[in-house]
Amino acid sequence: MGFQLTGSAPERYEEYAAPLNAPFVEAVLDAVDLCPGHQVLDLACGTGFAARGAAARVGPTGHVAAADFNEGMLKVAAARAPRMYPDIEFTQAPADRLPYADDTFDAVLCQQGVQFFPDLGAALVEAARVLRTGGRFAATAWASWDRSPYFAAQHRAITEYGGPAAEAHFAEAFSCPAELITAALIEAGFHDIVSRDVTFDITLPPLADFVPGHLSAVSWGQAIEDTGGPDRLAQAAAANATALADRTNPDGTATIPFTSTLVTAVS
Ligand SMILES: C[S@@+](CC[C@H](N)C(=O)[O-])C[C@H]1O[C@@H](n2cnc3c(N)ncnc32)[C@H](O)[C@@H]1O
């Protein structure tokens, strides 16, 4: 597994994950106290939301590196990187074998990545190695799906229209509670570990359009399409959108709370 999107899904991920990610990216960036001139790593950067936010904060004297092992995500990330200083250095690499020297970074960010690492402990040992002493680490991972009404409705749709593969991919995205991340951070030698849940009300475009696009851009949606074809994916999306109809605003958008766990630590 590991949230591996294929084909044109990374393009859609960039579009449809954007509204869900935006406030959490800001929370991760705030949590590491970035300053102009800082050296930052965005771990499991995907299409680069956190890397772009970090680049804007560290400015022309800083540097942002971004690593992910999915080539398709990195291609979209490189195409969307802003034409501004500092350049973001995108590298294809697994989280548990990072191609950076010891003590390189002031901060390591990992937005919605830790739950997909096959060896979280090894990845956090690598994060500690590439951070300078006193450097900051921050990660978000979705809280349990039943804490976010959008995902609770998606879970019901997947149970009805997906198969075991879709259910396993969905479960993976919600598989990393604070205790697990905290234990792995302690094991990797981090200190001053703090975890809290953060909830944002997020306004999404009209759900009849948004949900099919979003579902086609996540690993569990891909699994539904792989096993049941596009019609099955459309049925799951329609059920998901219908279940959230009471969240619709007068202008057709929908406002829904999303909850993620945010964990910070010092190396
Ligand atoms: C849900 S996406 C999050 C992407 C991005 N951080 C964001 O906030 O949009 C999860 C990302 O983790 C990456 N990933 C999963 N396992 C990985 C691993 N072992 N090493 C590096 N990247 C990994 C996937 O390729 C994917 O881009």
The ligand as a Tripos MOL2 file, in Angstrom:
@<TRIPOS>MOLECULE
LIG
   27    29     1     0     0
SMALL
NO_CHARGES

@<TRIPOS>ATOM
      1 C1         -1.6540   11.4500    1.4750 C.3       1 LIG1
      2 S1         -0.2240   11.7770    0.5650 S.3       1 LIG1
      3 C2          0.3240   13.2740    1.3950 C.3       1 LIG1
      4 C3          1.1790   14.1060    0.4790 C.3       1 LIG1
      5 C4          1.5120   15.4910    0.9870 C.3       1 LIG1
      6 N1          2.3770   15.4420    2.1490 N.3       1 LIG1
      7 C5          0.2730   16.2880    1.2800 C.2       1 LIG1
      8 O1          0.1180   16.7930    2.3900 O.co2     1 LIG1
      9 O2         -0.5430   16.4300    0.3860 O.co2     1 LIG1
     10 C6          0.9390   10.5840    1.1710 C.3       1 LIG1
     11 C7          2.2760   10.6550    0.4690 C.3       1 LIG1
     12 O3          3.1910    9.8000    1.1390 O.3       1 LIG1
     13 C8          4.0490    9.2380    0.1700 C.3       1 LIG1
     14 N2          4.6840    8.0650    0.7600 N.ar      1 LIG1
     15 C9          4.0610    6.9770    1.2510 C.ar      1 LIG1
     16 N3          4.9740    6.1240    1.7580 N.ar      1 LIG1
     17 C10         6.1920    6.6760    1.5830 C.ar      1 LIG1
     18 C11         7.5170    6.2800    1.9130 C.ar      1 LIG1
     19 N4          7.7690    5.1230    2.5210 N.pl3     1 LIG1
     20 N5          8.5320    7.1050    1.5940 N.ar      1 LIG1
     21 C12         8.2920    8.2840    0.9590 C.ar      1 LIG1
     22 N6          7.0550    8.7170    0.6330 N.ar      1 LIG1
     23 C13         6.0180    7.9280    0.9500 C.ar      1 LIG1
     24 C14         3.1260    8.9350   -0.9900 C.3       1 LIG1
     25 O4          3.8170    8.7380   -2.1880 O.3       1 LIG1
     26 C15         2.2420   10.1840   -0.9840 C.3       1 LIG1
     27 O5          2.7590   11.1780   -1.8160 O.3       1 LIG1
@<TRIPOS>BOND
     1     1     2 1
     2     2     3 1
     3     2    10 1
     4     3     4 1
     5     4     5 1
     6     5     6 1
     7     5     7 1
     8     7     8 2
     9     7     9 1
    10    10    11 1
    11    11    12 1
    12    11    26 1
    13    12    13 1
    14    13    14 1
    15    13    24 1
    16    14    15 ar
    17    14    23 ar
    18    15    16 ar
    19    16    17 ar
    20    17    18 ar
    21    17    23 ar
    22    18    19 1
    23    18    20 ar
    24    20    21 ar
    25    21    22 ar
    26    22    23 ar
    27    24    25 1
    28    24    26 1
    29    26    27 1
@<TRIPOS>SUBSTRUCTURE
     1 LIG1         1 GROUP 0 **** ****
